[in-house]
Amino acid sequence: MTDLTISTTSYALLQGGITCWKYSVATKVTAIWVPGFIDNEDEECPEEGGAALLKYISELDIETMTRVRAASPWLKPNYSQTADQTYWANHCQTCDALQGDHFVYSPDGPFFPQDQAGVDQLKVMPGHGPLMASASTAQSGWMDLVKLPAGG
């Protein structure tokens, strides 16, 4: 197991929709959003970051993995030839084709809203407890506009 370099006290799953590249059908996609995180890659000087999405997730702690599998079974580990790595990727619910992070998080994707109305189109599901992961992060101003549901 590699080191889990990203840690946070809370997280949420964001759900949106895209069109599958393979069969042109609508399919759900999920992203993991964190309101803030600590990057422990440099153990002597951990770096704090604001709200972010986790991309190219290679590992998750067991509790987060269980939550993701229950809420979004189409988000699962798979090898991507395009990225040349195995990571937790979205898959089409119809044909199981991998929907790569590069496309899901692109300016045309669901996780690139331009305003509060775009953010409000995303379904927000609170996580359960802290999160630890090996992943890269993407940050943008819209990520601070995500609102957790009441009680979340």
N, C-alpha and C positions, 0 to 999 in steps of 0.2 A: 504494500500500500504506500502511495506517495503521501507527502505531507499535505494536510488540509490547510491551505494557506489563507483562506478567506474566512473570517468569523464575524458573526453579528448576533445580537440578542433577539432579533425578530426578522420576519420576512413575510412576503405574500406571494401568491401565485396570480399572475395576470393572464387572462385568457382573451384571445382575439380570434379572428378568422382569416384564412387565406384561401387561395385557389391552388389545389394540388397541381404541381408542374407536370405530373405524369398523365392524369386523367381529367384534368380541368374540372374537378368537383370541389365544392366548398368543404373545408375541413378546419377543425379547431386547432389552435396552437397555444402553447403555454410558455410563459417566461417566469423566471424567478426574480422578483424585485426585492431589494433590501433598502431600508430607509437610511442606513449608514453601515459601514463595515470597517473592519481592521484587516489590513493586508499584512500577514505575519511572515511574508517571504524573507524579509530581513529581520531575523529574530532580535537583533540588538536595537533596531529602530523601527518598530512597526509603524505603518503609515495608516492614518485614518482617512476615510473617504465618505462623501455624502451619499445620497440616494443613487442607486445603480441597478442595472440588470446584470445578471450573471450569464456569460456566454461561454461556449466551448467548455462546459462543465465535465471534467474527467472523473470527479469523485464527489459524493455527498455523504454526510454523516447518516447513520442508519435511521434516525428518527425522521429526518427530512426526506430521505429516500422513501420511507413508508408513506408519508403524507403525499408526496408527488405521485407515487404509483396509484394511490387510492383516488386522488382527485383528477389526475391526468395520465391515464395509462398509455397514451400515445407519446408521452415524453419518456424516452428510455434510451439506454446506451446502445450505440451502434457505430460502426466504422464508416466514415465518410471519405470516399476517394478524393473528392474535391479538396477537403481540408487535410487529408492524409493523417487522420487521427480518429480515435474513438472518443466520443463524447455523448452526453445526454442530449439527444436530438428529438425534435418533433417528428411524428410520422402521420401520414394520411390515415384517417379512420376508415376509409373505403378500401385502399389498395396497399396500405402499409409502407408506401414509398417514403424514404427519408426526406424531410423538409429542412434543408440545411440552415444553420444559424446565419450564414452570410445573407441568405434571402429573407429569412423571417425577420431579421433586425435591420433590413435595408430601408432606405427612405420610402420605398413603395410598400413596405411591410406594415403589419398591424402595430408593431412596437416602435413606431416613429411618428407619434401624433404631433400635430402642429399647434394645438391649443387645448384648453380645458375641455371643450366639447369632444375632441378626439380622445382625450384621456378617459372621459366619462363613458366612452363606447367599450372600454375594456372591463371585463368582469374581474373583480378583485376578491380573492379568497385568502383570508388570513392564514398564515402558517401556524404551526403549533410549537412554540418554544424557539430556542436558538438554532442557528444554522452554522455548519462548517462545511467548506467545499474547497475543491481545487478547481479554479476557473479563472477566466479573465473577466474583466468588468467593462461595462459601457456606461458612460454617464452623459446626461443631457439635462437641460433645464426642466423639461416636461416631467421628469421623474420625481421632482419635488411636488408636483401637482396631484400625485396619487393619494387618494384618501382611503384609509381602511374603513370597512363597514363598521357601524356601531357594534361595540362588543368585541372588535377585532384588534 
